């Protein structure tokens, strides 16, 4: 623990884990985040659903961020790796937990996802 590089690595990993935990806690707002059942199978299902929900929101946010960054690159912005390193997919401003969601466009398949950032 006296090695500063090791401490820094541990701190970064801990911060990432805590960010994810805080994000999932924020997503799991019903019943104040408490599991309603003592049945281990139902608890396991609830945790898996929460992780699936979090992964879906993170993926959607990442796509949105990549789209904006690609547009900025096309407009001539210089994107530095140090600037991109501080971005987080655990944003909350774009998630409408209690918002108005429509299902009338669910039958339309989304366009293919291109992860390349040119």
C-alpha positions in Angstrom: 0.0 0.0 0.0 3.0 2.3 0.1 3.3 2.3 -3.7 1.6 5.5 -5.0 0.8 4.0 -8.4 -0.9 1.1 -6.8 -3.0 3.3 -4.5 -4.0 5.5 -7.5 -5.1 2.4 -9.5 -7.1 1.1 -6.5 -8.7 4.5 -6.0 -9.7 4.7 -9.7 -11.2 1.2 -9.6 -13.1 2.0 -6.4 -14.4 5.3 -7.8 -15.7 3.4 -10.9 -17.4 0.8 -8.8 -19.0 3.4 -6.5 -20.2 5.4 -9.5 -21.9 2.4 -10.8 -23.5 1.5 -7.4 -24.7 5.1 -7.0 -26.2 5.0 -10.6 -28.0 1.7 -10.0 -29.3 3.0 -6.6 -30.6 6.1 -8.4 -32.3 3.9 -11.0 -33.8 1.6 -8.4 -36.1 4.3 -6.9 -39.2 2.2 -6.2 -39.7 1.1 -2.6 -36.7 3.3 -1.6 -34.5 0.7 -3.3 -35.5 -2.1 -0.9 -36.3 -5.5 -2.3 -39.9 -6.4 -1.5 -39.4 -10.1 -1.1 -37.3 -12.4 1.1 -37.4 -15.1 -1.5 -33.8 -15.5 -2.8 -35.0 -16.3 -6.3 -37.1 -13.2 -6.6 -34.3 -11.1 -5.1 -31.9 -12.6 -7.7 -34.3 -11.7 -10.5 -34.7 -8.2 -9.2 -30.9 -7.6 -9.1 -30.5 -9.1 -12.6 -33.3 -6.8 -13.9 -31.7 -3.8 -12.3 -28.3 -4.7 -13.8 -30.0 -5.1 -17.2 -31.8 -1.8 -16.9 -28.5 -0.1 -15.9 -26.6 -1.7 -18.8 -29.4 -0.6 -21.2 -29.3 3.0 -20.0 -25.5 3.1 -20.0 -25.5 1.7 -23.6 -28.1 4.3 -24.7 -26.1 7.1 -23.1 -22.9 5.9 -24.7 -24.5 5.9 -28.1 -25.8 9.4 -27.6 -22.4 10.6 -26.4 -20.7 8.9 -29.3 -23.1 10.5 -31.8 -22.4 14.0 -30.3 -18.7 13.4 -30.3 -18.7 12.3 -33.9 -20.7 15.4 -34.8 -18.2 17.6 -33.0 -15.3 15.9 -34.8 -17.1 16.5 -38.2 -17.5 20.2 -37.3 -13.8 20.5 -36.7 -13.5 20.2 -32.9 -10.3 18.7 -31.6 -11.1 15.8 -29.3 -8.4 15.1 -26.8 -8.1 11.8 -25.0 -7.8 13.5 -21.7 -11.1 15.3 -22.3 -12.8 12.0 -23.3 -11.4 10.2 -20.2 -13.5 12.3 -17.8 -16.8 11.5 -19.6 -19.0 9.1 -17.8 -21.9 6.9 -19.1 -23.5 7.2 -15.6 -25.2 10.5 -16.5 -28.6 11.1 -15.1 -29.7 14.3 -16.8 -30.8 12.4 -20.0 -32.9 9.7 -18.2 -36.5 10.5 -17.6 -37.4 8.1 -14.8 -40.9 9.5 -14.4 -41.1 10.9 -18.0 -43.5 10.4 -20.8 -42.5 7.3 -22.9 -44.4 6.4 -26.0 -44.4 3.0 -27.7 -45.8 4.0 -31.1 -42.4 3.8 -32.7 -41.3 0.5 -31.2 -42.0 -1.4 -34.5 -39.4 0.7 -36.3 -35.9 -0.9 -36.1 -33.1 1.4 -35.0 -30.3 2.1 -37.5 -27.2 0.0 -37.3 -24.8 1.1 -34.6 -21.3 2.2 -35.8 -18.9 2.5 -32.8 -16.1 4.1 -34.9 -15.2 7.6 -33.9 -13.5 9.2 -36.9 
